[in-house]
Amino acid sequence: MKRKVTKCLVSAYTVSLVFLNSGVVRAASDAGEVQSKLNTGLTSIKVVITSVIAIVGIIAAAKIVISKLPSLDDPNMKNEMWRGIGMVAAAVAAGGALTWLIPWVYGLFQ
């Protein structure tokens, strides 16, 4: 019961923060203002997606290090650990870049 109440309170707090800090647009005076607000909103979404990708990458790299830590004396395991961390870093870099490149390429063809 306590866990359920805590979960509801955290959800309500998060939702209230989103609505209070979002700066909801009710009306715009011209199309240029709408376009600038739309671009600002899309940039915020891209930042959130990039942050999520980075956090997932950090968690994955930490999991690799923790799983390989007991047998780190073995050069084979050390090599495997660094290779895994390199793959995670490459995936994070690719995911972060695609988040920004896909809208840019889409804008080129409009």
N, CA, C and O atoms as a MOPAC input file, in Angstrom:
PM7 MOZYME 1SCF
protein

 N      0.82100 1    -1.18800 1     0.00000 1
 C      0.00000 1     0.00000 1     0.00000 1
 C      0.87100 1     1.26000 1     0.00000 1
 O      0.62700 1     2.20300 1    -0.75300 1
 N      1.89600 1     1.25100 1     0.86700 1
 C      2.77300 1     2.41700 1     0.96300 1
 C      3.50700 1     2.66000 1    -0.35500 1
 O      3.71000 1     3.80000 1    -0.77300 1
 N      3.89600 1     1.56900 1    -0.99200 1
 C      4.61000 1     1.67200 1    -2.27000 1
 C      3.71200 1     2.26900 1    -3.35300 1
 O      4.15400 1     3.07200 1    -4.17400 1
 N      2.44800 1     1.86100 1    -3.33500 1
 C      1.49700 1     2.36100 1    -4.32100 1
 C      1.24900 1     3.86100 1    -4.12200 1
 O      1.17000 1     4.61100 1    -5.09500 1
 N      1.12800 1     4.29400 1    -2.87400 1
 C      0.91100 1     5.70300 1    -2.57800 1
 C      2.12900 1     6.52100 1    -2.99000 1
 O      1.99600 1     7.60200 1    -3.56300 1
 N      3.32000 1     5.99500 1    -2.69100 1
 C      4.55000 1     6.68700 1    -3.06700 1
 C      4.64600 1     6.82600 1    -4.58000 1
 O      5.03200 1     7.87700 1    -5.09100 1
 N      4.29800 1     5.77400 1    -5.28300 1
 C      4.33100 1     5.80000 1    -6.74600 1
 C      3.36000 1     6.84300 1    -7.29700 1
 O      3.69500 1     7.56900 1    -8.23300 1
 N      2.16600 1     6.92000 1    -6.72500 1
 C      1.17600 1     7.90100 1    -7.16700 1
 C      1.64500 1     9.32200 1    -6.87700 1
 O      1.46700 1    10.21400 1    -7.70600 1
 N      2.24300 1     9.54000 1    -5.71000 1
 C      2.72800 1    10.87300 1    -5.36100 1
 C      3.85900 1    11.31800 1    -6.28200 1
 O      3.90100 1    12.47100 1    -6.71100 1
 N      4.77100 1    10.40100 1    -6.58100 1
 C      5.87400 1    10.73300 1    -7.48300 1
 C      5.33800 1    11.03900 1    -8.87600 1
 O      5.79600 1    11.98200 1    -9.52100 1
 N      4.37900 1    10.25900 1    -9.34300 1
 C      3.78500 1    10.50600 1   -10.65600 1
 C      3.07200 1    11.85300 1   -10.69800 1
 O      3.21100 1    12.60200 1   -11.66500 1
 N      2.30900 1    12.16100 1    -9.65200 1
 C      1.59900 1    13.43600 1    -9.61000 1
 C      2.57800 1    14.60100 1    -9.56200 1
 O      2.35000 1    15.62400 1   -10.20700 1
 N      3.65700 1    14.46100 1    -8.81200 1
 C      4.67100 1    15.51300 1    -8.72600 1
 C      5.32500 1    15.73800 1   -10.08400 1
 O      5.52100 1    16.88000 1   -10.50000 1
 N      5.66200 1    14.65600 1   -10.77100 1
 C      6.29400 1    14.76200 1   -12.08200 1
 C      5.36300 1    15.43400 1   -13.08900 1
 O      5.78600 1    16.31100 1   -13.84200 1
 N      4.11000 1    15.02700 1   -13.09900 1
 C      3.14100 1    15.61500 1   -14.02600 1
 C      2.95200 1    17.10100 1   -13.73800 1
 O      2.87100 1    17.91100 1   -14.66200 1
 N      2.88100 1    17.45800 1   -12.45500 1
 C      2.70700 1    18.87300 1   -12.12100 1
 C      3.92400 1    19.69100 1   -12.52600 1
 O      3.77700 1    20.82300 1   -12.98700 1
 N      5.12200 1    19.14000 1   -12.36400 1
 C      6.32100 1    19.85100 1   -12.79800 1
 C      6.33600 1    20.05400 1   -14.30300 1
 O      6.71800 1    21.12000 1   -14.78600 1
 N      5.92400 1    19.04100 1   -15.04400 1
 C      5.90400 1    19.14100 1   -16.50000 1
 C      4.94200 1    20.23600 1   -16.93800 1
 O      5.27100 1    21.04700 1   -17.80400 1
 N      3.74800 1    20.26000 1   -16.33800 1
 C      2.76700 1    21.26200 1   -16.74600 1
 C      3.13100 1    22.65900 1   -16.28400 1
 O      2.83200 1    23.62800 1   -16.98300 1
 N      3.76400 1    22.79600 1   -15.13300 1
 C      4.12900 1    24.11400 1   -14.64300 1
 C      5.31100 1    24.70600 1   -15.40100 1
 O      5.37800 1    25.92000 1   -15.59600 1
 N      6.24600 1    23.85700 1   -15.83100 1
 C      7.45700 1    24.34500 1   -16.48000 1
 C      7.41200 1    24.26700 1   -17.99800 1
 O      8.38200 1    24.63500 1   -18.66000 1
 N      6.31600 1    23.79900 1   -18.55700 1
 C      6.30000 1    23.58900 1   -20.00000 1
 C      6.03300 1    24.86400 1   -20.78700 1
 O      6.40600 1    24.93900 1   -21.95700 1
 N      5.41400 1    25.84600 1   -20.20100 1
 C      5.10900 1    27.07700 1   -20.92500 1
 C      4.16200 1    26.80500 1   -22.07800 1
 O      4.49800 1    27.08700 1   -23.22800 1
 N      3.00200 1    26.27100 1   -21.80100 1
 C      2.03600 1    25.88100 1   -22.81700 1
 C      1.60700 1    27.10800 1   -23.62300 1
 O      1.27800 1    28.15500 1   -23.06400 1
 N      1.62000 1    26.95400 1   -24.93700 1
 C      1.23700 1    28.04300 1   -25.83800 1
 C     -0.26100 1    27.93000 1   -26.09900 1
 O     -0.74200 1    26.89900 1   -26.56900 1
 N     -0.98600 1    28.98900 1   -25.79400 1
 C     -2.42300 1    28.97100 1   -26.01800 1
 C     -2.77700 1    29.62000 1   -27.36000 1
 O     -3.69900 1    29.17300 1   -28.04200 1
 N     -2.05100 1    30.66500 1   -27.73600 1
 C     -2.31400 1    31.34000 1   -29.00000 1
 C     -1.03400 1    32.04800 1   -29.44000 1
 O     -0.22300 1    32.45900 1   -28.61100 1
 N     -0.86900 1    32.18100 1   -30.73100 1
 C      0.30200 1    32.86200 1   -31.26900 1
 C     -0.15700 1    33.97900 1   -32.19200 1
 O     -1.18700 1    33.88000 1   -32.85900 1
 N      0.63500 1    35.04600 1   -32.21400 1
 C      0.22600 1    36.20000 1   -33.00800 1
 C      0.49700 1    36.00900 1   -34.50400 1
 O     -0.25700 1    36.52000 1   -35.33100 1
 N      1.55300 1    35.28700 1   -34.86100 1
 C      1.84300 1    35.07300 1   -36.27300 1
 C      2.52300 1    33.71800 1   -36.47600 1
 O      2.88700 1    33.03100 1   -35.52200 1
 N      2.68100 1    33.36200 1   -37.74600 1
 C      3.24000 1    32.04800 1   -38.07800 1
 C      4.70800 1    31.93600 1   -37.67900 1
 O      5.16400 1    30.84700 1   -37.33200 1
 N      5.44700 1    33.02400 1   -37.71900 1
 C      6.85600 1    32.99100 1   -37.32800 1
 C      7.02600 1    32.62500 1   -35.86400 1
 O      7.95200 1    31.90100 1   -35.49800 1
 N      6.13200 1    33.12700 1   -35.03400 1
 C      6.19200 1    32.80500 1   -33.60200 1
 C      5.85600 1    31.33000 1   -33.37300 1
 O      6.47300 1    30.67700 1   -32.53200 1
 N      4.89100 1    30.81000 1   -34.11100 1
 C      4.53600 1    29.39500 1   -33.99800 1
 C      5.71800 1    28.52800 1   -34.40300 1
 O      6.03700 1    27.55000 1   -33.72600 1
 N      6.36900 1    28.88700 1   -35.51100 1
 C      7.50900 1    28.11000 1   -35.99100 1
 C      8.65400 1    28.13700 1   -34.98400 1
 O      9.28800 1    27.10600 1   -34.76000 1
 N      8.93000 1    29.26600 1   -34.38200 1
 C     10.02700 1    29.34200 1   -33.41100 1
 C      9.70500 1    28.52900 1   -32.16300 1
 O     10.58900 1    27.87100 1   -31.61300 1
 N      8.45800 1    28.56200 1   -31.70900 1
 C      8.07000 1    27.77000 1   -30.53800 1
 C      8.10000 1    26.28700 1   -30.86500 1
 O      8.46100 1    25.47600 1   -30.01200 1
 N      7.73000 1    25.92300 1   -32.07300 1
 C      7.78800 1    24.52500 1   -32.49700 1
 C      9.22900 1    24.03800 1   -32.54500 1
 O      9.52300 1    22.93100 1   -32.09600 1
 N     10.12800 1    24.85200 1   -33.08400 1
 C     11.54400 1    24.48100 1   -33.12400 1
 C     12.12700 1    24.33900 1   -31.72100 1
 O     12.92300 1    23.43400 1   -31.47200 1
 N     11.73900 1    25.22200 1   -30.80600 1
 C     12.20600 1    25.13400 1   -29.42700 1
 C     11.71200 1    23.84900 1   -28.77900 1
 O     12.46400 1    23.18600 1   -28.06400 1
 N     10.47200 1    23.49700 1   -29.01800 1
 C      9.91200 1    22.26200 1   -28.46100 1
 C     10.59400 1    21.02300 1   -29.01000 1
 O     10.89100 1    20.08700 1   -28.26700 1
 N     10.84500 1    21.01900 1   -30.32000 1
 C     11.51000 1    19.86800 1   -30.92400 1
 C     12.95100 1    19.73300 1   -30.43200 1
 O     13.44500 1    18.61900 1   -30.25800 1
 N     13.62100 1    20.85000 1   -30.20800 1
 C     14.97500 1    20.80600 1   -29.66200 1
 C     14.96100 1    20.22300 1   -28.25400 1
 O     15.84900 1    19.45200 1   -27.89000 1
 N     13.96800 1    20.58300 1   -27.47300 1
 C     13.85200 1    20.02700 1   -26.12000 1
 C     13.64100 1    18.51700 1   -26.17200 1
 O     14.22000 1    17.78200 1   -25.37200 1
 N     12.82800 1    18.05900 1   -27.09700 1
 C     12.59000 1    16.62000 1   -27.23900 1
 C     13.87700 1    15.90500 1   -27.64500 1
 O     14.17700 1    14.82900 1   -27.12800 1
 N     14.63700 1    16.49700 1   -28.56600 1
 C     15.90200 1    15.88600 1   -28.98600 1
 C     16.88700 1    15.80700 1   -27.83000 1
 O     17.61600 1    14.82300 1   -27.70300 1
 N     16.91500 1    16.83400 1   -26.98600 1
 C     17.81500 1    16.82600 1   -25.82300 1
 C     17.42000 1    15.71000 1   -24.86000 1
 O     18.28600 1    15.02000 1   -24.32200 1
 N     16.12800 1    15.53000 1   -24.64100 1
 C     15.66400 1    14.47100 1   -23.73300 1
 C     16.02600 1    13.10000 1   -24.29800 1
 O     16.50000 1    12.24000 1   -23.55600 1
 N     15.81400 1    12.88100 1   -25.58500 1
 C     16.13500 1    11.59100 1   -26.19500 1
 C     17.63600 1    11.31900 1   -26.12000 1
 O     18.04900 1    10.20300 1   -25.80700 1
 N     18.44700 1    12.32500 1   -26.40400 1
 C     19.89300 1    12.16800 1   -26.31500 1
 C     20.32700 1    11.85300 1   -24.88500 1
 O     21.21900 1    11.03100 1   -24.67400 1
 N     19.70700 1    12.49300 1   -23.91600 1
 C     20.03100 1    12.22800 1   -22.51600 1
 C     19.66900 1    10.80700 1   -22.11700 1
 O     20.42600 1    10.15200 1   -21.40100 1
 N     18.52700 1    10.32800 1   -22.56900 1
 C     18.12300 1     8.95500 1   -22.26900 1
 C     19.11000 1     7.96700 1   -22.88400 1
 O     19.47900 1     6.98200 1   -22.24600 1
 N     19.53300 1     8.22100 1   -24.10800 1
 C     20.51200 1     7.34400 1   -24.76000 1
 C     21.81800 1     7.32700 1   -23.97500 1
 O     22.41000 1     6.26400 1   -23.78500 1
 N     22.27100 1     8.48500 1   -23.52000 1
 C     23.51100 1     8.55900 1   -22.75200 1
 C     23.38400 1     7.83200 1   -21.41600 1
 O     24.31300 1     7.13500 1   -21.00600 1
 N     22.26200 1     7.98200 1   -20.74000 1
 C     22.06800 1     7.30300 1   -19.45200 1
 C     22.02900 1     5.79300 1   -19.63100 1
 O     22.61700 1     5.06100 1   -18.83400 1
 N     21.35100 1     5.32100 1   -20.65700 1
 C     21.32000 1     3.88000 1   -20.93200 1
 C     22.72000 1     3.37200 1   -21.24900 1
 O     23.08400 1     2.27400 1   -20.82900 1
 N     23.50800 1     4.14900 1   -21.97900 1
 C     24.88600 1     3.75800 1   -22.28600 1
 C     25.74700 1     3.67300 1   -21.03800 1
 O     26.55700 1     2.75600 1   -20.90500 1
 N     25.58100 1     4.61100 1   -20.12900 1
 C     26.34100 1     4.58200 1   -18.87900 1
 C     25.97400 1     3.35700 1   -18.06200 1
 O     26.84800 1     2.70300 1   -17.49200 1
 N     24.69300 1     3.04300 1   -18.00000 1
 C     24.25300 1     1.86300 1   -17.25200 1
 C     24.79000 1     0.58800 1   -17.89100 1
 O     25.22000 1    -0.32200 1   -17.18100 1
 N     24.77100 1     0.50800 1   -19.21800 1
 C     25.27900 1    -0.67400 1   -19.90300 1
 C     26.78000 1    -0.83300 1   -19.68600 1
 O     27.25600 1    -1.94500 1   -19.45300 1
 N     27.52600 1     0.25700 1   -19.75900 1
 C     28.97600 1     0.18000 1   -19.53600 1
 C     29.27800 1    -0.22100 1   -18.09500 1
 O     30.18900 1    -1.01100 1   -17.84900 1
 N     28.52400 1     0.31600 1   -17.14600 1
 C     28.73600 1    -0.05300 1   -15.74300 1
 C     28.42900 1    -1.52800 1   -15.52100 1
 O     29.12600 1    -2.20000 1   -14.76000 1
 N     27.39500 1    -2.03400 1   -16.17900 1
 C     27.05100 1    -3.44700 1   -16.04400 1
 C     28.16200 1    -4.32900 1   -16.61400 1
 O     28.47600 1    -5.37400 1   -16.04400 1
 N     28.75000 1    -3.92100 1   -17.72000 1
 C     29.85200 1    -4.68400 1   -18.31200 1
 C     31.04700 1    -4.70100 1   -17.37100 1
 O     31.65400 1    -5.74900 1   -17.14700 1
 N     31.38200 1    -3.54400 1   -16.82200 1
 C     32.53200 1    -3.45900 1   -15.91400 1
 C     32.29600 1    -4.30500 1   -14.67200 1
 O     33.19100 1    -5.02800 1   -14.23500 1
 N     31.10500 1    -4.22400 1   -14.10200 1
 C     30.80800 1    -4.98200 1   -12.88700 1
 C     30.84100 1    -6.47600 1   -13.15100 1
 O     31.31500 1    -7.23900 1   -12.30900 1
 N     30.35000 1    -6.90800 1   -14.29900 1
 C     30.34400 1    -8.34500 1   -14.58700 1
 C     31.74700 1    -8.88400 1   -14.86300 1
 O     32.01500 1   -10.04900 1   -14.56900 1
 N     32.64100 1    -8.07800 1   -15.41500 1
 C     33.99000 1    -8.53400 1   -15.74600 1
 C     35.00000 1    -8.26200 1   -14.64000 1
 O     36.13300 1    -8.73600 1   -14.72200 1
 N     34.62500 1    -7.51900 1   -13.61700 1
 C     35.55600 1    -7.10900 1   -12.56900 1
 C     36.18900 1    -8.26300 1   -11.79600 1
 O     37.38400 1    -8.19700 1   -11.50800 1
 N     35.44300 1    -9.32500 1   -11.44400 1
 C     36.07900 1   -10.39400 1   -10.67500 1
 C     37.23600 1   -11.10500 1   -11.40000 1
 O     38.17900 1   -11.55900 1   -10.75300 1
 N     37.17200 1   -11.20200 1   -12.70300 1
 C     38.21000 1   -11.91800 1   -13.44900 1
 C     39.03900 1   -10.96000 1   -14.30200 1
 O     39.40600 1   -11.29000 1   -15.43000 1
 N     39.33100 1    -9.78000 1   -13.76800 1
 C     40.04700 1    -8.75900 1   -14.52900 1
 C     41.53300 1    -9.07000 1   -14.66600 1
 O     42.21200 1    -8.45600 1   -15.48900 1
 N     42.05300 1   -10.01000 1   -13.87600 1
 C     43.46100 1   -10.38100 1   -13.99000 1
 C     43.75900 1   -11.09600 1   -15.30000 1
 O     44.88300 1   -11.04400 1   -15.80000 1
 N     42.76700 1   -11.75300 1   -15.84600 1
 C     42.93100 1   -12.47300 1   -17.10400 1
 C     42.96000 1   -11.46800 1   -18.26000 1
 O     42.01700 1   -10.69300 1   -18.42100 1
 N     44.03100 1   -11.46800 1   -19.07000 1
 C     44.10600 1   -10.50900 1   -20.18800 1
 C     42.96700 1   -10.67000 1   -21.20400 1
 O     42.54000 1    -9.69700 1   -21.82500 1
 N     42.48300 1   -11.89800 1   -21.36500 1
 C     41.36900 1   -12.13900 1   -22.28600 1
 C     40.10500 1   -11.42200 1   -21.81200 1
 O     39.39400 1   -10.80100 1   -22.60300 1
 N     39.84000 1   -11.51700 1   -20.52000 1
 C     38.65200 1   -10.86100 1   -19.95700 1
 C     38.78800 1    -9.34200 1   -20.01300 1
 O     37.81700 1    -8.63000 1   -20.26800 1
 N     40.00400 1    -8.85600 1   -19.77200 1
 C     40.22300 1    -7.41300 1   -19.82700 1
 C     39.97100 1    -6.90400 1   -21.24900 1
 O     39.35300 1    -5.85800 1   -21.44600 1
 N     40.45700 1    -7.65900 1   -22.22700 1
 C     40.24300 1    -7.29800 1   -23.62300 1
 C     38.74700 1    -7.32200 1   -23.95900 1
 O     38.24400 1    -6.43800 1   -24.65200 1
 N     38.05000 1    -8.34200 1   -23.46100 1
 C     36.62000 1    -8.46200 1   -23.71300 1
 C     35.85100 1    -7.29900 1   -23.07600 1
 O     34.89600 1    -6.78000 1   -23.65500 1
 N     36.28200 1    -6.90100 1   -21.87500 1
 C     35.62700 1    -5.79400 1   -21.19100 1
 C     35.79500 1    -4.49200 1   -21.98200 1
 O     34.82800 1    -3.76200 1   -22.19600 1
 N     37.02100 1    -4.20800 1   -22.41100 1
 C     37.26300 1    -2.97000 1   -23.14500 1
 C     36.56900 1    -2.97300 1   -24.50400 1
 O     36.11300 1    -1.93200 1   -24.97500 1
 N     36.49300 1    -4.13600 1   -25.12600 1
 C     35.78000 1    -4.23500 1   -26.39900 1
 C     34.28800 1    -3.95800 1   -26.19900 1
 O     33.66800 1    -3.26400 1   -27.00500 1
 N     33.71500 1    -4.50200 1   -25.12000 1
 C     32.30300 1    -4.26100 1   -24.81600 1
 C     32.03000 1    -2.79700 1   -24.51900 1
 O     31.03200 1    -2.23700 1   -24.97200 1
 N     32.93000 1    -2.17400 1   -23.74900 1
 C     32.75600 1    -0.75500 1   -23.43900 1
 C     32.88900 1     0.08100 1   -24.70600 1
 O     32.16900 1     1.06500 1   -24.87800 1
 N     33.79800 1    -0.30100 1   -25.58900 1
 C     33.93900 1     0.41100 1   -26.86500 1
 C     32.69500 1     0.29100 1   -27.73000 1
 O     32.29000 1     1.25300 1   -28.38300 1
 N     32.08900 1    -0.89400 1   -27.73400 1
 C     30.85800 1    -1.07300 1   -28.50700 1
 C     29.71800 1    -0.23100 1   -27.93900 1
 O     28.93500 1     0.35500 1   -28.68600 1
 N     29.63600 1    -0.17800 1   -26.61600 1
 C     28.59600 1     0.64200 1   -25.98700 1
 C     28.83100 1     2.11100 1   -26.31900 1
 O     27.88300 1     2.83600 1   -26.62000 1
 N     30.08200 1     2.55600 1   -26.26700 1
 C     30.39200 1     3.95600 1   -26.58800 1
 C     30.03800 1     4.27300 1   -28.04200 1
 O     29.50900 1     5.34300 1   -28.34200 1
 N     30.33800 1     3.32800 1   -28.94300 1
 C     29.99400 1     3.54300 1   -30.35300 1
 C     28.47800 1     3.60200 1   -30.54500 1
 O     27.97900 1     4.41800 1   -31.32100 1
 N     27.75300 1     2.74500 1   -29.84400 1
 C     26.28900 1     2.74900 1   -29.96200 1
 C     25.69800 1     4.04500 1   -29.40500 1
 O     24.76000 1     4.59700 1   -29.98000 1
 N     26.24100 1     4.52900 1   -28.29600 1
 C     25.75500 1     5.79100 1   -27.72100 1
 C     26.05700 1     6.94900 1   -28.66900 1
 O     25.21300 1     7.82100 1   -28.87400 1
 N     27.25400 1     6.95800 1   -29.24600 1
 C     27.60700 1     8.02900 1   -30.18400 1
 C     26.70100 1     7.98700 1   -31.41900 1
 O     26.24000 1     9.02800 1   -31.88600 1
 N     26.44800 1     6.79700 1   -31.94100 1
 C     25.58100 1     6.67700 1   -33.11600 1
 C     24.14600 1     7.07900 1   -32.78900 1
 O     23.51100 1     7.79800 1   -33.56000 1
 N     23.63700 1     6.62100 1   -31.65800 1
 C     22.26900 1     6.98100 1   -31.26500 1
 C     22.11500 1     8.47000 1   -31.02900 1
 O     21.13100 1     9.07300 1   -31.45700 1
 N     23.08700 1     9.06700 1   -30.34900 1
 C     23.03500 1    10.50400 1   -30.10200 1
 C     23.13500 1    11.30900 1   -31.38500 1
 O     22.46200 1    12.32800 1   -31.54000 1
 N     23.97200 1    10.85400 1   -32.30000 1
 C     24.12400 1    11.56800 1   -33.57200 1
 C     22.86200 1    11.43700 1   -34.43200 1
 O     22.43100 1    12.40400 1   -35.06100 1
 N     22.28000 1    10.24500 1   -34.45400 1
 C     21.08000 1    10.04600 1   -35.26900 1
 C     19.91300 1    10.88800 1   -34.77300 1
 O     19.07800 1    11.33300 1   -35.56100 1
 N     19.86100 1    11.10400 1   -33.46000 1
 C     18.79500 1    11.92800 1   -32.90400 1
 C     18.82500 1    13.33200 1   -33.49000 1
 O     17.77600 1    13.95000 1   -33.67300 1
 N     20.00700 1    13.83400 1   -33.78300 1
 C     20.13100 1    15.18800 1   -34.31500 1
 C     20.22000 1    15.20500 1   -35.83800 1
 O     19.80800 1    16.18000 1   -36.46700 1
 N     20.75300 1    14.14200 1   -36.44000 1
 C     20.94000 1    14.13000 1   -37.89100 1
 C     19.66500 1    13.84200 1   -38.67500 1
 O     19.45800 1    14.41400 1   -39.74500 1
 N     18.80900 1    12.96300 1   -38.15900 1
 C     17.59300 1    12.60500 1   -38.88600 1
 C     16.69700 1    13.82700 1   -39.11600 1
 O     16.24000 1    14.02000 1   -40.24200 1
 N     16.42200 1    14.66400 1   -38.10000 1
 C     15.61600 1    15.87200 1   -38.40100 1
 C     16.31400 1    16.83500 1   -39.33400 1
 O     15.65700 1    17.50500 1   -40.13000 1
 N     17.64800 1    16.92000 1   -39.25300 1
 C     18.39000 1    17.80900 1   -40.13800 1
 C     18.24700 1    17.35700 1   -41.58900 1
 O     17.98700 1    18.17500 1   -42.47200 1
 N     18.41900 1    16.05000 1   -41.84100 1
 C     18.28800 1    15.51300 1   -43.19900 1
 C     16.85700 1    15.67700 1   -43.69800 1
 O     16.63200 1    15.99400 1   -44.86600 1
 N     15.89700 1    15.46100 1   -42.81400 1
 C     14.49200 1    15.65300 1   -43.18500 1
 C     14.23000 1    17.10700 1   -43.58600 1
 O     13.49000 1    17.37300 1   -44.53400 1
 N     14.83700 1    18.03700 1   -42.86200 1
 C     14.69400 1    19.44900 1   -43.19600 1
 C     15.33400 1    19.83100 1   -44.52800 1
 O     14.89900 1    20.78200 1   -45.17700 1
 N     16.36500 1    19.09200 1   -44.93600 1
 C     16.99600 1    19.37700 1   -46.21800 1
 C     16.07900 1    19.08500 1   -47.39500 1
 O     16.15300 1    19.76600 1   -48.41700 1
 N     15.21600 1    18.08400 1   -47.26700 1
 C     14.36400 1    17.66500 1   -48.36700 1
 C     12.97900 1    18.28200 1   -48.34600 1
 O     12.10900 1    17.89900 1   -49.12800 1
 N     12.77500 1    19.23600 1   -47.45300 1
 C     11.45800 1    19.89400 1   -47.41900 1
 C     11.42900 1    21.07500 1   -48.35000 1
 O     10.40700 1    21.75300 1   -48.45700 1

